[in-house]
């Protein structure tokens, strides 16, 4: 789904809520995944110039999970280590986006190339 506008950020949260409910995530786990998706959607729009969110329902034995991938073709992140530091911000915000999202999920991966864009993948298991 496209993530280019404020309305798309809201739509991404709604989609993640629906997917988490379908997976029968607890209310706490739903909230964690929705919060992470909201932060990453906002980053995609504000810092990446827009992009898209993909999702995948995962099954691993008896475990089920939800993977979200946020991708953009924006300027990329020049210093990933710095961007993953609590409190650091490139845009005057609170600096909780990437590190905060990382704490809310079980699996977190960022790939970014300056001048080519960023891909952030998050997974939460039930």
Buried (B, 14 or more C-beta within 10 A) or exposed (E): EEBBEEEBBEBBBEBBBEBBEEBEBEEEBBBBBBBBBBBBBBBBBBBBEBBBBEBEEBEEEEEBBBBBBBBBBBBBBEEBEEBBEEEBEBEEEEBBBBBBBBEBBEEBEBBBEEEEBBBBBBBBBB
